[in-house]
Amino acid sequence: MSTETEQALMAEEPNSTVTLGEVAFDPVRTQDFRLSVEGTSGTGKSNTLAVILEDLADVAIPTLIIERLGALSPVRLEDEAIVVVGAREEEGVDLAVGLEDLDQVGSWVLDRGMKVLLDVSTYADYEQEGSRIHEAAARAVRSLNDRAHEKYRAGDRTKSLLVVDEAHYMAPKDSAPEPELDDHVKRCRGQLIKVATEGGNKGISVVVGYQRRAFLHNGVIQLAQDFIAHKPGDEDIGRTADALRCSEDDLAALSTGEILARGTAITDGDLVGPTTVRKRRSPDPREESFELPETPDKLSDVLAAIQSEVEAERERRDERADELERLREQNERLREQKADLEQELADTDRLASALENLGGANGGAARDVGEGVADLQGRVDELKAERDDLQAELEDVVEERDTLQEETQRLEERVTDLDAEIQELRTAFEQAGDHIAALGELFGTTVETGHVEPGGDERVERLQERVDELEQENERLREREREGEAFAPLGDYDEFLALDAVRQEIQTAKAECAASPRYVRGVIASIIAEGGAVSYETIAERLGVSTTTDVSKAASELERRKIITKDRHDDGMYVDLNVDGIQEVRRAAAEREKTEELMESL
C-alpha cells in the first residue's frame, strides 16, 4: 500500500490524539506505548486518566479499564461504548460476571472490540477483600494478555488499550502500605508486570495511574517509557525528579491539575510543563452527582448474548463439578470398602495362623477343626480376590477423576476461545447455507426444464419421473393438510405414542442420542408415569442417577425430533410429550422420507 493511500485511510479514521495541556500524543498509533501517571490524592491524577479516555471516546480501540474506587466509571457518559462489568447485578453495572468467568474478558475485548471497565471493588467481601479484588484483576489482565498472545502468534495482532488506576494497590512493592502479599496479590502484580513487559509486541498500549511511587513495584515503574507527574508526595519527590530529569523545586511547585511530562512518545524526549490539564467533561463522582445513561439497544443485544454465554458456561462448570463430586464420593466409598476388607483379611489370617499352631501342638484337635480351617482359607482367597477387584476399580475411578480434572482445566483454559469458535461455526453455517441455496437453485432448474429430448440418458428420464411423482405427492399432502384430514390433533399420550411416526422418531433418537438409550426411555417413561410435565431432577431420581447431564442430552434429542417440548420453570427445566405437535412430527418424518428417496434417486 502506498504512503498516500495509508495517509488517506488514516485521515478517514477518528482522531486518536490525546491532549493534556501542551502535551499531545497518540497511544493508538504508537507501536510500544507505556505511560505512567503519578500524583498524590487530590492533585488531578484521576482527572488526567479520565481526560485520556474521553479523548479516545470516538476511537474504536478495544479497551480494558481496571479500577477500584469508581473515579473512571462516569466516563461512560462521554463514551457510550464503555461496558461496566461487576460481580453482581446492581446500579451502575451493565454486565454481571462471576469471578470464575472473568477469563473470558480478553475475548470480549479483542474479538468483539469492546471497551470493558472492570469494577474490581464489586468482587470484594468482608473476609477477603484484598484477595478477591486482586484475583478479579489478575484473571482479567491475564485473559487480555493470553488472548493478545494467541492473536499475535496467529498473525492477527490487534491494537488495544489497558488502563489501570490505583496501580500501587494492584501491584504493590512488598506489602507497603497494604495489602498483604497473598497468592492472588502476587499473581495480579505478576500479570501487570508481564503485560508491561510483553504488551507492546502484542499491540497492548498500557497506561497506569498511581499515588505513591514508593508503593508501586519497580517492575511496573521501570518498564514505563513515558512519564506524567502531578505533584508527588515528599517521600517520592526525589525519585520522580530523577525519572523526569527535572528539579525537585519544579515538582514541588505544581498546583492541582498541573503536570510535568517527559517521554519519547509524548514529548519527543523533552521536558514539557508545567502545563494544566483541562477539566474532565464527565462527572467527577467526588464532586457531583449524576444519572446513569440508558444502555443503547445495539449494545444491549451484545450484552444479552454475552450474559447467555456466561450462564451456559457456568451451567457446564456446575455439571463438571457435580460429576467430580460423584467420583470423589465413589472414591471414598471404595477406600472404605478396601479398608474393611483389609481388616477382615488381617483377622482371618490371624485366625488361620492360630489354627495352624493349634494343629502343630495337638494333632487330634487339628483334625477336628481341619474342615473349618479349609473353609476359612477358601474365604481368605475369596476376600483377597474381592480386594484385588476393588483395588482395580478404585484405580479406574481415580484415573477417571484425574482425567476429568484435567479435562476441566483444559475446558476452563479454552473459555477465552469460545467466541472465536462461535464465529467460525457461524461462518461455516453461512457457507453451508450458500451451498444448500445453490443446490436448491440447481434442482429447481432441473425440475423446470421439463422433458428430456428423445434418445437422452434413461437415468435422467427416470429421475425426472421420480421428481414429478414426489412433487405430486407433496402437493397431495399439502392439500390434505389444508382440508384438515392429515394432521388431526390427538387426544392423549397413548394415542400419541401409538403412532408409527412417533415410534420411529423415538427409535432414531435412541440410536443417535449422545447419552445411553436408557435415558431416552427414561424421559418418555417419566412423563407417562407423572401424567404430565416432569422436571429433569425427577427423571434423574427415577433413573437413580445424581446428575441431569445425560437426561438433558436425551431431552434435547427428543425435542429436536418434535417428540417432547421443554419449558423452563423457576425450579428448573420441565419436559412433556408434544401431543399437540403431531403435525410437526408427521411432517418432519415425511420430509425426511422424501429427502432420502430423492437422494437415492439422484
C-alpha positions in Angstrom: 0.0 0.0 0.0 1.4 3.4 -0.9 2.2 6.1 1.6 -0.5 8.4 0.0 -3.2 5.6 0.4 -2.2 5.0 4.1 -2.4 8.7 4.8 -5.8 8.9 3.1 -7.1 5.9 5.2 -5.7 7.4 8.4 -7.4 10.7 7.6 -10.8 9.0 7.5 -10.4 7.4 10.9 -11.4 9.3 14.1 -8.7 11.4 15.6 -6.9 9.3 18.3 -4.7 12.2 19.7 -4.8 12.8 23.4 -4.3 16.4 24.5 -3.2 17.2 28.1 -2.4 20.9 28.1 0.7 21.4 26.0 1.3 17.6 25.8 -0.2 15.7 22.9 0.3 12.0 22.0 -1.4 9.1 20.2 -1.5 5.9 22.2 -3.3 4.1 19.3 -0.7 4.6 16.6 2.4 4.3 18.8 3.9 0.9 18.4 5.1 0.3 22.0 3.3 2.8 24.4 3.7 2.6 28.2 2.7 5.6 30.2 2.7 6.2 34.0 0.6 9.0 35.5 1.7 9.9 39.1 0.2 12.1 41.7 -0.9 12.1 45.3 -4.6 12.2 46.2 -6.3 15.5 45.1 -3.7 16.6 42.6 -5.6 15.6 39.5 -4.3 12.1 38.6 -7.8 10.6 38.1 -8.9 13.7 36.1 -5.9 13.1 33.8 -6.9 9.4 33.3 -10.5 10.5 32.6 -9.4 13.0 30.0 -7.3 10.4 28.2 -10.4 8.1 28.0 -12.6 11.0 26.9 -10.3 12.0 24.1 -10.5 8.4 22.8 -14.3 8.2 23.1 -14.8 8.3 19.3 -12.0 5.8 18.6 -12.9 2.2 18.2 -9.9 0.8 20.1 -10.6 -2.4 22.2 -10.1 -1.3 25.8 -9.8 -2.8 29.3 -10.0 -0.5 32.3 -9.3 -1.8 35.8 -10.5 0.5 38.6 -11.3 0.1 42.3 -12.6 3.5 43.5 -15.1 4.4 40.8 -13.4 7.6 39.6 -13.4 6.4 35.9 -16.9 4.8 35.7 -18.7 8.2 34.8 -16.6 8.4 31.6 -19.3 6.1 30.1 -21.5 9.3 29.9 -19.0 10.6 27.3 -18.3 7.2 25.7 -21.4 5.1 25.5 -19.4 2.1 24.2 -17.9 1.5 27.7 -19.5 -1.5 29.4 -19.1 -1.7 33.2 -18.6 -5.3 34.4 -19.1 -6.2 38.0 -19.7 -9.2 40.3 -23.4 -8.9 40.6 -26.5 -7.1 39.1 -26.6 -3.6 40.7 -26.9 0.0 39.7 -24.0 1.1 37.5 -23.2 -2.5 36.4 -24.1 -3.4 32.8 -22.8 -7.0 32.8 -22.8 -9.2 35.9 -20.0 -11.8 35.6 -18.8 -14.2 38.3 -15.2 -14.4 39.4 -14.7 -17.7 37.6 -16.0 -16.3 34.3 -13.6 -13.3 34.1 -11.3 -15.5 32.0 -13.5 -14.5 29.0 -12.8 -10.8 29.2 -9.8 -10.9 26.8 -12.0 -12.4 24.1 -14.7 -9.8 24.6 -12.2 -7.0 24.3 -10.0 -8.3 21.4 -12.5 -10.4 19.4 -15.6 -8.3 19.9 -13.8 -5.0 20.0 -15.5 -4.0 23.3 -14.5 -1.3 25.8 -14.8 -3.0 29.2 -14.5 -1.3 32.5 -13.9 -3.9 35.3 -15.0 -2.5 38.7 -13.0 -4.9 40.9 -14.5 -3.4 44.1 -17.7 -5.3 43.4 -15.8 -8.6 43.9 -14.7 -7.7 47.5 -16.1 -9.2 50.7 -15.6 -8.5 54.3 -13.3 -11.6 54.9 -11.1 -11.5 51.8 -11.4 -8.0 50.4 -7.9 -7.6 49.0 -7.5 -11.1 47.9 -10.7 -11.2 45.8 -10.1 -7.8 44.3 -6.7 -8.9 43.1 -7.9 -12.2 41.9 -10.5 -10.4 39.7 -7.9 -8.1 38.3 -5.4 -10.9 37.7 -8.0 -13.0 35.8 -9.0 -10.1 33.6 -5.4 -8.9 32.8 -4.2 -12.5 32.2 -7.2 -13.1 29.8 -6.3 -10.0 27.8 -2.6 -10.9 27.7 -3.2 -14.5 26.7 -5.7 -13.7 24.0 -3.4 -11.0 22.6 -0.6 -13.5 22.5 -2.7 -16.1 20.7 -3.7 -13.5 18.1 -0.1 -12.3 17.8 1.1 -15.8 17.1 -1.7 -16.3 14.5 -0.6 -13.2 12.6 -3.7 -11.3 13.7 -2.2 -8.7 16.1 -4.9 -6.3 17.4 -4.2 -2.9 18.9 -5.7 -2.4 22.3 -5.5 -0.2 25.4 -5.1 -1.3 29.1 -5.8 1.4 31.7 -5.1 0.6 35.4 -6.0 3.1 38.1 -4.6 2.7 41.6 -1.7 0.6 40.2 0.2 0.9 43.5 -2.6 -1.1 45.2 -2.9 -3.6 42.4 0.9 -4.2 42.0 2.4 -3.3 45.4 6.1 -3.2 46.3 6.4 -5.7 49.1 3.3 -5.1 51.2 3.6 -1.3 51.8 1.2 0.0 52.9 -1.3 -2.8 52.1 -2.5 -5.4 51.2 -0.8 -8.5 52.5 1.0 -10.4 49.8 -1.1 -13.5 49.4 -1.0 -15.6 46.2 -3.7 -13.5 44.4 -1.9 -10.2 45.1 1.3 -11.7 43.7 -0.5 -13.1 40.7 -2.1 -9.8 40.0 1.3 -8.0 40.3 2.9 -10.6 38.1 0.3 -10.2 35.3 0.7 -6.4 35.3 4.5 -6.7 35.1 4.1 -9.2 32.3 1.7 -7.0 30.2 4.1 -4.0 30.7 7.0 -6.2 29.6 5.4 -8.0 26.6 2.3 -6.0 25.8 3.9 -3.7 23.3 4.8 -6.6 21.0 1.2 -7.9 21.2 -0.4 -4.5 20.5 -1.3 -3.5 24.0 -0.8 0.1 25.0 -0.5 0.4 28.8 -1.5 3.4 31.0 -1.1 3.1 34.8 -2.0 5.7 37.4 -0.7 5.6 41.0 -0.4 7.8 44.1 2.9 6.7 45.6 6.0 5.7 43.6 7.4 4.2 46.8 4.5 1.8 47.0 4.5 0.6 43.3 6.6 -2.3 42.3 9.7 -1.4 40.3 8.8 -3.9 37.6 6.0 -1.6 36.6 7.7 1.7 37.0 10.9 0.8 35.3 9.1 -0.5 32.2 7.3 2.8 31.7 8.9 4.8 28.9 6.8 8.0 29.3 6.1 9.9 32.5 3.4 12.4 33.5 3.7 13.7 37.1 1.3 15.7 39.2 2.6 17.0 42.5 4.2 13.9 44.2 4.5 13.2 47.9 7.5 14.5 49.8 8.8 10.9 50.1 8.7 10.4 46.3 9.8 13.8 45.0 13.5 12.9 44.6 12.9 9.7 42.6 10.2 11.4 40.5 12.6 14.2 39.7 15.2 11.7 38.6 12.8 10.0 36.3 11.7 13.2 34.7 15.2 14.7 34.8 13.9 17.9 36.4 14.4 19.7 39.7 12.6 18.9 42.8 11.5 22.5 43.2 9.7 22.3 39.8 7.7 19.3 41.1 7.0 20.8 44.5 5.7 24.0 42.8 3.0 22.2 40.8 -0.6 23.1 41.7 -3.8 21.0 41.3 -4.3 20.0 37.7 -0.7 20.9 36.6 1.7 18.4 35.2 5.3 17.9 34.1 5.9 15.4 31.3 8.8 13.7 29.5 9.0 10.8 27.2 9.8 9.8 23.6 6.2 9.1 22.7 4.6 12.1 24.4 7.1 14.9 24.2 9.8 13.7 21.8 12.1 13.3 24.8 11.8 16.9 26.0 10.6 18.1 29.4 7.2 19.9 29.0 5.4 21.9 31.7 4.2 23.0 34.0 1.0 22.8 31.9 -2.6 22.5 33.0 -4.8 19.5 32.1 -8.4 20.5 31.2 -11.3 19.7 33.5 -12.9 16.4 32.6 -16.2 16.6 30.7 -17.7 13.5 32.6 -18.8 14.0 36.2 -16.3 13.7 39.0 -18.1 11.4 41.5 -16.2 13.1 44.3 -17.7 16.5 43.4 -21.1 16.0 41.9 -23.9 13.5 41.5 -25.1 12.2 38.1 -27.6 9.9 36.5 -26.5 6.8 34.7 -27.3 6.7 30.9 -29.5 4.1 29.4 -27.7 1.3 27.6 -28.0 1.6 23.7 -30.2 -1.0 22.1 -27.3 -2.4 20.0 -25.1 -2.7 23.0 -27.9 -4.3 25.0 -28.2 -7.1 22.4 -24.5 -7.8 22.7 -24.6 -7.8 26.5 -27.6 -10.2 26.4 -25.7 -12.6 24.2 -22.6 -12.4 26.4 -24.7 -13.0 29.5 -26.3 -16.1 28.0 -22.8 -17.4 27.1 -21.6 -16.8 30.6 -24.6 -18.5 32.1 -24.2 -21.5 29.8 -20.6 -21.9 30.7 -21.5 -21.6 34.4 -24.0 -24.4 34.0 -21.4 -26.6 32.2 -18.9 -25.9 35.0 -21.5 -26.9 37.7 -22.2 -30.1 35.8 -18.5 -30.9 35.8 -18.3 -30.1 39.5 -21.2 -32.4 40.2 -19.5 -35.2 38.3 -16.2 -34.7 40.1 -18.1 -34.7 43.5 -19.7 -38.0 42.5 -16.4 -39.5 41.7 -14.9 -38.3 44.9 -17.8 -39.9 46.8 -17.3 -43.1 44.9 -13.6 -43.0 45.5 -14.1 -42.5 49.3 -16.6 -45.4 49.4 -14.2 -47.7 47.6 -11.4 -46.7 50.0 -13.6 -47.5 53.0 -14.6 -50.9 51.4 -10.9 -51.6 50.8 -10.0 -50.8 54.4 -12.8 -53.0 55.7 -11.7 -55.9 53.5 -8.1 -55.5 54.6 -9.1 -55.6 58.2 -11.2 -58.7 57.6 -8.3 -60.3 55.8 -6.0 -59.5 58.7 -8.4 -61.0 61.2 -8.8 -64.1 59.1 -5.0 -64.5 58.6 -4.6 -64.3 62.4 -7.3 -67.0 62.9 -5.7 -69.3 60.3 -2.3 -68.9 61.9 -3.7 -69.7 65.3 -5.4 -72.8 64.0 -2.2 -74.0 62.3 -0.4 -73.5 65.7 -3.1 -75.5 67.4 -2.7 -78.3 64.8 1.0 -78.5 65.4 0.6 -78.8 69.1 -2.3 -81.2 69.1 -2.9 -83.4 66.1 -6.4 -84.5 67.3 -7.6 -81.0 67.7 -6.3 -80.1 64.3 -8.2 -82.9 62.7 -11.4 -81.7 64.4 -11.0 -78.2 63.1 -9.3 -79.1 59.8 -12.5 -78.7 57.8 -13.1 -75.2 59.4 -9.6 -74.2 58.5 -10.0 -75.2 54.9 -13.3 -73.2 54.8 -11.6 -70.2 56.3 -8.7 -70.4 53.9 -11.2 -70.5 51.0 -12.9 -67.4 52.4 -9.4 -65.8 52.7 -8.8 -66.4 49.0 -12.2 -65.0 48.1 -11.6 -61.9 50.1 -8.2 -61.4 48.5 -9.7 -61.7 45.1 -12.5 -59.2 46.0 -9.9 -56.9 47.4 -7.9 -57.0 44.2 -11.1 -56.3 42.2 -11.9 -53.3 44.4 -8.4 -52.1 44.1 -8.6 -52.2 40.3 -12.0 -50.5 40.4 -10.6 -47.8 42.7 -7.7 -47.2 40.4 -10.1 -46.9 37.5 -12.1 -44.3 39.4 -9.1 -42.4 40.4 -7.9 -42.4 36.8 -11.3 -41.2 35.6 -11.3 -38.5 38.3 -7.9 -37.3 37.3 -8.9 -37.3 33.6 -12.0 -35.2 34.4 -10.0 -32.8 36.4 -7.5 -32.4 33.5 -10.5 -32.0 31.1 -12.0 -29.4 33.4 -8.7 -27.4 33.5 -8.4 -27.7 29.7 -12.0 -26.5 29.2 -11.5 -23.6 31.5 -8.4 -22.6 29.6 -10.4 -22.7 26.3 -13.2 -20.4 27.6 -11.4 -17.4 26.1 -11.6 -19.2 22.7 -15.4 -19.7 22.8 -16.2 -16.5 20.8 -13.7 -17.3 18.1 -15.1 -20.8 17.7 -18.6 -19.5 17.6 -17.6 -17.1 14.8 -16.0 -20.0 12.9 -19.2 -22.1 13.3 -21.4 -19.2 12.2 -19.2 -18.7 9.1 -19.4 -22.5 8.4 -23.2 -22.4 8.7 -23.4 -19.4 6.4 -21.2 -21.2 3.8 -23.4 -24.3 4.2 -26.5 -22.2 3.6 -24.9 -20.8 0.5 -24.2 -24.4 -0.8 -27.7 -25.5 0.0 -29.2 -22.5 -1.8 -27.0 -23.2 -4.8 -28.1 -26.9 -4.8 -31.8 -25.8 -4.4 -31.4 -23.5 -7.3 -29.8 -26.2 -9.4 -32.6 -28.7 -8.5 -35.3 -26.1 -9.3 -33.8 -25.5 -12.7 -33.8 -29.3 -13.4 -37.5 -29.5 -12.4 -38.5 -26.5 -14.6 -36.6 -27.9 -17.6 -39.4 -30.4 -18.1 -39.0 -33.3 -20.5 -35.7 -34.7 -21.8 -35.2 -34.9 -25.6 -35.9 -38.4 -27.0 -32.8 -40.6 -27.0 -31.4 -38.9 -23.9 -30.0 -40.5 -20.8 -32.5 -43.1 -19.4 -31.3 -42.4 -15.9 -32.2 -38.7 -16.3 -35.6 -39.7 -17.6 -36.2 -41.9 -14.6 -35.0 -39.2 -12.3 -37.4 -36.7 -13.9 -40.3 -39.1 -13.5 -39.4 -39.6 -9.8 -39.2 -35.9 -9.2 -42.6 -35.4 -10.8 -44.1 -38.2 -8.6 -42.6 -36.6 -5.4 -43.9 -33.2 -6.4 -47.4 -34.7 -6.9 -47.2 -36.5 -3.5 -46.0 -33.3 -1.8 -49.0 -31.4 -3.3 -51.3 -34.1 -2.2 -50.1 -33.9 1.4 -50.4 -30.1 1.3 -54.0 -30.4 0.0 -54.8 -32.9 2.8 -53.3 -30.6 5.4 -55.4 -27.7 4.1 -58.5 -29.9 4.3 -57.7 -30.8 7.9 -57.6 -34.6 7.2 -53.9 -35.5 7.5 -52.9 -33.9 10.8 -55.8 -34.0 13.2 -54.9 -33.3 16.8 -54.5 -36.2 19.2 -56.2 -36.6 22.4 -53.9 -38.4 24.9 -50.4 -39.9 25.4 -51.3 -43.4 24.5 -52.7 -42.4 21.1 -49.7 -40.2 20.5 -47.1 -42.9 21.4 -49.1 -45.5 19.3 -48.3 -43.6 16.1 -45.8 -45.2 13.8 -44.1 -41.8 13.1 -43.7 -41.2 16.8 -42.3 -44.7 17.5 -39.9 -44.4 14.6 -38.6 -41.0 15.8 -38.1 -42.4 19.3 -36.1 -45.4 18.0 -34.0 -43.0 15.9 -33.5 -40.7 18.9 -32.2 -43.7 21.0 -29.8 -44.6 18.3 -28.4 -41.1 17.7 -28.5 -39.7 21.2 -25.2 -38.7 22.8 -26.4 -40.4 26.0 -27.4 -44.0 26.6 -30.8 -45.2 25.1 -31.8 -45.8 28.7 -32.1 -42.0 29.2 -34.3 -41.6 26.2 -36.6 -44.4 27.5 -36.4 -42.8 31.0 -37.6 -39.4 29.8 -40.7 -40.9 28.0 -41.5 -43.3 30.9 -41.2 -40.5 33.5 -43.7 -38.3 31.5 -46.1 -41.2 31.2 -45.8 -42.0 35.0 -46.3 -38.4 36.1 -49.1 -37.9 33.6 -47.8 -34.6 32.6 -44.8 -32.3 32.6 -41.8 -33.6 34.7 -38.6 -32.0 35.7 -35.0 -33.1 34.9 -34.4 -33.7 38.6 -37.4 -36.0 38.9 -36.3 -38.0 35.8 -32.7 -38.3 37.2 -34.2 -39.5 40.6 -36.3 -42.2 38.8 -33.3 -43.4 36.9 -31.1 -43.5 40.1 -28.5 -41.0 38.9 -27.1 -37.9 40.7 -26.8 -35.6 37.8 -29.1 -34.4 35.0 -26.4 -34.2 32.3 -27.5 -37.3 30.3 -31.2 -36.5 31.0 -30.6 -33.1 29.3 -28.9 -34.8 26.3 -31.8 -37.3 25.8 -34.4 -34.5 26.2 -32.7 -32.3 23.6 -32.6 -35.2 21.1 -36.3 -35.9 21.7 -37.1 -32.2 21.4 -35.2 -31.9 18.1 -37.4 -34.7 16.8 -40.6 -32.9 18.0 -41.5 -35.8 20.4 -41.4 -33.6 23.5 -41.4 -29.9 24.5 -39.2 -28.2 27.0 -40.2 -25.4 29.3 -38.0 -23.7 32.0 -39.7 -23.1 35.4 -38.4 -21.4 38.5 -37.2 -24.7 39.9 -35.6 -26.0 36.7 -36.3 -27.4 33.2 -39.5 -29.4 32.6 -40.4 -31.7 29.7 -43.8 -33.0 28.3 -44.9 -35.0 25.3 -45.6 -32.9 22.2 -49.2 -34.3 21.7 -50.3 -31.1 20.0 -47.3 -31.1 17.7 -48.1 -34.4 15.9 -48.4 -32.4 12.8 -44.8 -31.4 13.1 -43.7 -35.0 13.8 -45.5 -36.3 10.7 -44.4 -33.5 8.5 -40.7 -33.9 9.6 -40.9 -37.7 9.1 -42.5 -37.2 5.7 -39.9 -34.6 4.6 -37.0 -36.8 5.7 -38.5 -39.8 3.8 -39.0 -37.7 0.6 -35.4 -36.3 1.0 -33.9 -39.8 1.4 -35.9 -41.1 -1.6 -34.8 -38.1 -3.7 -31.1 -38.5 -2.6 -31.3 -42.3 -3.5 -32.7 -41.4 -6.9 -30.0 -38.8 -7.5 
